[in-house]
């Protein structure tokens, strides 16, 4: 198995379909280079806007309603001190606020500020512009299938957290 597969090589055809194991192997071979390419695209998109990728994702997750630092640690698969540091940085920038949880004063609840909502929208627009060209090359059926597959893969990989 090649570590860096040719992204244009489609090994299966109607004449010689791949076995399930061969398809899993081929998808696995493509996953790491795809992940790296997306990570690099994210860095090129977010860093000029003043955000590291993980901080942009944290802001997005808070905007989606993940309001507890523990939830964010689990979703990002990071240790709580790392998430706490990022929360403090975003709070210092005026993008999020911590509030005491009304049901348990020891816990905090995170919310985006108005500035945080604006930044989240700006980051989302930038990311959508980044992915627009490659995704626009796909047909409607391919996009629909891609969405279904991404939802299934994320649910199985992370317990549905992200």
Phi and psi in degrees as GROMACS dihedral restraints (atoms count N, CA, C in turn):
[ dihedral_restraints ]
;  ai    aj    ak    al  type     phi  dphi    fc
    3     4     5     6     1   -77.8    20    10
    4     5     6     7     1   139.4    20    10
    6     7     8     9     1   -68.8    20    10
    7     8     9    10     1   -39.7    20    10
    9    10    11    12     1  -116.2    20    10
   10    11    12    13     1    87.4    20    10
   12    13    14    15     1   -68.4    20    10
   13    14    15    16     1   154.8    20    10
   15    16    17    18     1   -71.6    20    10
   16    17    18    19     1   117.8    20    10
   18    19    20    21     1   -65.7    20    10
   19    20    21    22     1   -15.9    20    10
   21    22    23    24     1   -94.6    20    10
   22    23    24    25     1    -6.9    20    10
   24    25    26    27     1   -82.7    20    10
   25    26    27    28     1   115.1    20    10
   27    28    29    30     1  -108.4    20    10
   28    29    30    31     1   102.9    20    10
   30    31    32    33     1   -70.8    20    10
   31    32    33    34     1   -31.3    20    10
   33    34    35    36     1   -89.4    20    10
   34    35    36    37     1   151.4    20    10
   36    37    38    39     1  -144.3    20    10
   37    38    39    40     1   174.5    20    10
   39    40    41    42     1   -62.5    20    10
   40    41    42    43     1   -29.1    20    10
   42    43    44    45     1   -77.3    20    10
   43    44    45    46     1   -30.3    20    10
   45    46    47    48     1  -139.1    20    10
   46    47    48    49     1    77.7    20    10
   48    49    50    51     1   -65.0    20    10
   49    50    51    52     1   146.7    20    10
   51    52    53    54     1   -81.3    20    10
   52    53    54    55     1   150.5    20    10
   54    55    56    57     1   -71.0    20    10
   55    56    57    58     1   165.0    20    10
   57    58    59    60     1   -58.3    20    10
   58    59    60    61     1   -44.3    20    10
   60    61    62    63     1   -63.6    20    10
   61    62    63    64     1   -39.1    20    10
   63    64    65    66     1   -67.0    20    10
   64    65    66    67     1   -37.7    20    10
   66    67    68    69     1   -67.3    20    10
   67    68    69    70     1   -40.8    20    10
   69    70    71    72     1   -61.9    20    10
   70    71    72    73     1   -42.5    20    10
   72    73    74    75     1   -62.5    20    10
   73    74    75    76     1   -43.8    20    10
   75    76    77    78     1   -67.1    20    10
   76    77    78    79     1   -43.8    20    10
   78    79    80    81     1   -61.3    20    10
   79    80    81    82     1   -40.1    20    10
   81    82    83    84     1   -62.6    20    10
   82    83    84    85     1   -39.0    20    10
   84    85    86    87     1   -65.6    20    10
   85    86    87    88     1   -32.0    20    10
   87    88    89    90     1   -84.7    20    10
   88    89    90    91     1   -21.8    20    10
   90    91    92    93     1   -63.0    20    10
   91    92    93    94     1   -47.2    20    10
   93    94    95    96     1   -64.8    20    10
   94    95    96    97     1   -48.8    20    10
   96    97    98    99     1   -61.8    20    10
   97    98    99   100     1   -36.4    20    10
   99   100   101   102     1   -65.6    20    10
  100   101   102   103     1   -44.6    20    10
  102   103   104   105     1   -59.4    20    10
  103   104   105   106     1   -43.7    20    10
  105   106   107   108     1   -65.1    20    10
  106   107   108   109     1   -42.9    20    10
  108   109   110   111     1   -62.4    20    10
  109   110   111   112     1   -41.6    20    10
  111   112   113   114     1   -66.2    20    10
  112   113   114   115     1   -39.2    20    10
  114   115   116   117     1   -63.7    20    10
  115   116   117   118     1   -42.5    20    10
  117   118   119   120     1   -66.4    20    10
  118   119   120   121     1   -40.7    20    10
  120   121   122   123     1   -62.5    20    10
  121   122   123   124     1   -40.9    20    10
  123   124   125   126     1   -62.9    20    10
  124   125   126   127     1   -43.8    20    10
  126   127   128   129     1   -62.0    20    10
  127   128   129   130     1   -44.0    20    10
  129   130   131   132     1   -65.2    20    10
  130   131   132   133     1   -28.4    20    10
  132   133   134   135     1   -79.6    20    10
  133   134   135   136     1   -48.2    20    10
  135   136   137   138     1   -87.5    20    10
  136   137   138   139     1   -34.1    20    10
  138   139   140   141     1   -62.5    20    10
  139   140   141   142     1   -39.8    20    10
  141   142   143   144     1   -63.5    20    10
  142   143   144   145     1   -18.9    20    10
  144   145   146   147     1   -92.1    20    10
  145   146   147   148     1     3.9    20    10
  147   148   149   150     1    88.3    20    10
  148   149   150   151     1    20.3    20    10
  150   151   152   153     1  -130.5    20    10
  151   152   153   154     1   136.9    20    10
  153   154   155   156     1   -78.7    20    10
  154   155   156   157     1   155.0    20    10
  156   157   158   159     1   -55.0    20    10
  157   158   159   160     1   -45.8    20    10
  159   160   161   162     1   -64.9    20    10
  160   161   162   163     1   -32.9    20    10
  162   163   164   165     1   -72.4    20    10
  163   164   165   166     1   -36.4    20    10
  165   166   167   168     1   -63.1    20    10
  166   167   168   169     1   -40.8    20    10
  168   169   170   171     1   -67.1    20    10
  169   170   171   172     1   -41.0    20    10
  171   172   173   174     1   -60.2    20    10
  172   173   174   175     1   -44.2    20    10
  174   175   176   177     1   -60.7    20    10
  175   176   177   178     1   -42.8    20    10
  177   178   179   180     1   -61.7    20    10
  178   179   180   181     1   -44.2    20    10
  180   181   182   183     1   -65.5    20    10
  181   182   183   184     1   -39.9    20    10
  183   184   185   186     1   -62.6    20    10
  184   185   186   187     1   -41.2    20    10
  186   187   188   189     1   -63.6    20    10
  187   188   189   190     1   -27.4    20    10
  189   190   191   192     1   -83.7    20    10
  190   191   192   193     1    -4.4    20    10
  192   193   194   195     1   110.2    20    10
  193   194   195   196     1     0.3    20    10
  195   196   197   198     1   -75.5    20    10
  196   197   198   199     1   101.4    20    10
  198   199   200   201     1  -105.8    20    10
  199   200   201   202     1    -6.5    20    10
  201   202   203   204     1  -107.9    20    10
  202   203   204   205     1   136.9    20    10
  204   205   206   207     1   -54.3    20    10
  205   206   207   208     1   -36.8    20    10
  207   208   209   210     1   -62.5    20    10
  208   209   210   211     1   -42.2    20    10
  210   211   212   213     1   -61.0    20    10
  211   212   213   214     1   -41.4    20    10
  213   214   215   216     1   -66.6    20    10
  214   215   216   217     1   -40.9    20    10
  216   217   218   219     1   -58.7    20    10
  217   218   219   220     1   -44.6    20    10
  219   220   221   222     1   -67.1    20    10
  220   221   222   223     1   -44.5    20    10
  222   223   224   225     1   -64.6    20    10
  223   224   225   226     1   -39.7    20    10
  225   226   227   228     1   -87.6    20    10
  226   227   228   229     1    -8.7    20    10
  228   229   230   231     1    55.2    20    10
  229   230   231   232     1    48.4    20    10
  231   232   233   234     1  -124.7    20    10
  232   233   234   235     1   154.8    20    10
  234   235   236   237     1   -69.4    20    10
  235   236   237   238     1   147.1    20    10
  237   238   239   240     1   -52.4    20    10
  238   239   240   241     1   -40.5    20    10
  240   241   242   243     1   -60.8    20    10
  241   242   243   244     1   -35.2    20    10
  243   244   245   246     1   -66.3    20    10
  244   245   246   247     1   -41.5    20    10
  246   247   248   249     1   -67.6    20    10
  247   248   249   250     1   -40.8    20    10
  249   250   251   252     1   -59.9    20    10
  250   251   252   253     1   -40.9    20    10
  252   253   254   255     1   -62.2    20    10
  253   254   255   256     1   -44.6    20    10
  255   256   257   258     1   -65.5    20    10
  256   257   258   259     1   -39.8    20    10
  258   259   260   261     1   -60.4    20    10
  259   260   261   262     1   -44.5    20    10
  261   262   263   264     1   -61.2    20    10
  262   263   264   265     1   -41.0    20    10
  264   265   266   267     1   -63.9    20    10
  265   266   267   268     1   -44.6    20    10
  267   268   269   270     1   -69.1    20    10
  268   269   270   271     1   -33.2    20    10
  270   271   272   273     1   -66.5    20    10
  271   272   273   274     1   -41.8    20    10
  273   274   275   276     1   -63.8    20    10
  274   275   276   277     1   -28.5    20    10
  276   277   278   279     1   -83.3    20    10
  277   278   279   280     1    -1.0    20    10
  279   280   281   282     1    76.7    20    10
  280   281   282   283     1    23.5    20    10
  282   283   284   285     1   -98.6    20    10
  283   284   285   286     1   -25.4    20    10
  285   286   287   288     1  -136.5    20    10
  286   287   288   289     1   159.0    20    10
  288   289   290   291     1  -128.2    20    10
  289   290   291   292     1   147.2    20    10
  291   292   293   294     1  -102.2    20    10
  292   293   294   295     1   134.9    20    10
  294   295   296   297     1  -130.3    20    10
  295   296   297   298     1   146.5    20    10
  297   298   299   300     1   -63.8    20    10
  298   299   300   301     1   137.5    20    10
  300   301   302   303     1   -69.9    20    10
  301   302   303   304     1   122.1    20    10
  303   304   305   306     1   -60.5    20    10
  304   305   306   307     1   -28.2    20    10
  306   307   308   309     1   -86.5    20    10
  307   308   309   310     1   -17.8    20    10
  309   310   311   312     1  -153.2    20    10
  310   311   312   313     1   101.2    20    10
  312   313   314   315     1   -60.6    20    10
  313   314   315   316     1   -15.1    20    10
  315   316   317   318     1   -80.0    20    10
  316   317   318   319     1   -19.6    20    10
  318   319   320   321     1   -98.5    20    10
  319   320   321   322     1   154.3    20    10
  321   322   323   324     1  -113.2    20    10
  322   323   324   325     1   154.5    20    10
  324   325   326   327     1  -119.0    20    10
  325   326   327   328     1   129.9    20    10
  327   328   329   330     1  -101.9    20    10
  328   329   330   331     1   141.7    20    10
  330   331   332   333     1  -141.1    20    10
  331   332   333   334     1   150.7    20    10
  333   334   335   336     1   -77.1    20    10
  334   335   336   337     1   142.6    20    10
  336   337   338   339     1   -82.4    20    10
  337   338   339   340     1   176.5    20    10
  339   340   341   342     1   -59.4    20    10
  340   341   342   343     1   -41.2    20    10
  342   343   344   345     1   -63.6    20    10
  343   344   345   346     1   -38.4    20    10
  345   346   347   348     1   -63.7    20    10
  346   347   348   349     1   -40.6    20    10
  348   349   350   351     1   -62.7    20    10
  349   350   351   352     1   -41.7    20    10
  351   352   353   354     1   -64.2    20    10
  352   353   354   355     1   -43.7    20    10
  354   355   356   357     1   -64.4    20    10
  355   356   357   358     1   -42.4    20    10
  357   358   359   360     1   -58.0    20    10
  358   359   360   361     1   -46.0    20    10
  360   361   362   363     1   -62.5    20    10
  361   362   363   364     1   -41.9    20    10
  363   364   365   366     1   -64.3    20    10
  364   365   366   367     1   -42.4    20    10
  366   367   368   369     1   -66.2    20    10
  367   368   369   370     1   -41.9    20    10
  369   370   371   372     1   -63.0    20    10
  370   371   372   373     1   -43.9    20    10
  372   373   374   375     1   -61.7    20    10
  373   374   375   376     1   -42.6    20    10
  375   376   377   378     1   -63.1    20    10
  376   377   378   379     1   -42.7    20    10
  378   379   380   381     1   -67.2    20    10
  379   380   381   382     1   -39.8    20    10
  381   382   383   384     1   -64.3    20    10
  382   383   384   385     1   -37.7    20    10
  384   385   386   387     1   -63.7    20    10
  385   386   387   388     1   -39.5    20    10
  387   388   389   390     1   -61.8    20    10
  388   389   390   391     1   -42.1    20    10
  390   391   392   393     1   -91.2    20    10
  391   392   393   394     1    -7.2    20    10
  393   394   395   396     1   -59.3    20    10
  394   395   396   397     1   -49.9    20    10
  396   397   398   399     1   -61.8    20    10
  397   398   399   400     1   -52.6    20    10
  399   400   401   402     1   -64.5    20    10
  400   401   402   403     1   -35.2    20    10
  402   403   404   405     1   -75.6    20    10
  403   404   405   406     1   -30.1    20    10
  405   406   407   408     1   -66.5    20    10
  406   407   408   409     1   -21.5    20    10
  408   409   410   411     1   -73.2    20    10
  409   410   411   412     1   -13.1    20    10
  411   412   413   414     1   -89.8    20    10
  412   413   414   415     1   150.7    20    10
  414   415   416   417     1   -79.4    20    10
  415   416   417   418     1   168.2    20    10
  417   418   419   420     1   -57.7    20    10
  418   419   420   421     1   -43.8    20    10
  420   421   422   423     1   -63.7    20    10
  421   422   423   424     1   -39.3    20    10
  423   424   425   426     1   -66.4    20    10
  424   425   426   427     1   -41.0    20    10
  426   427   428   429     1   -63.7    20    10
  427   428   429   430     1   -43.1    20    10
  429   430   431   432     1   -62.7    20    10
  430   431   432   433     1   -44.9    20    10
  432   433   434   435     1   -63.1    20    10
  433   434   435   436     1   -43.3    20    10
  435   436   437   438     1   -58.7    20    10
  436   437   438   439     1   -43.2    20    10
  438   439   440   441     1   -61.4    20    10
  439   440   441   442     1   -45.8    20    10
  441   442   443   444     1   -61.5    20    10
  442   443   444   445     1   -43.0    20    10
  444   445   446   447     1   -66.9    20    10
  445   446   447   448     1   -42.6    20    10
  447   448   449   450     1   -61.7    20    10
  448   449   450   451     1   -43.1    20    10
  450   451   452   453     1   -61.2    20    10
  451   452   453   454     1   -43.9    20    10
  453   454   455   456     1   -65.5    20    10
  454   455   456   457     1   -44.8    20    10
  456   457   458   459     1   -64.6    20    10
  457   458   459   460     1   -42.7    20    10
  459   460   461   462     1   -64.5    20    10
  460   461   462   463     1   -40.8    20    10
  462   463   464   465     1   -63.9    20    10
  463   464   465   466     1   -40.7    20    10
  465   466   467   468     1   -77.7    20    10
  466   467   468   469     1   -29.9    20    10
  468   469   470   471     1   -80.4    20    10
  469   470   471   472     1   -31.7    20    10
  471   472   473   474     1  -127.9    20    10
  472   473   474   475     1    15.0    20    10
  474   475   476   477     1    68.1    20    10
  475   476   477   478     1    19.6    20    10
  477   478   479   480     1    80.7    20    10
  478   479   480   481     1    10.8    20    10
  480   481   482   483     1   -70.3    20    10
  481   482   483   484     1   -45.0    20    10
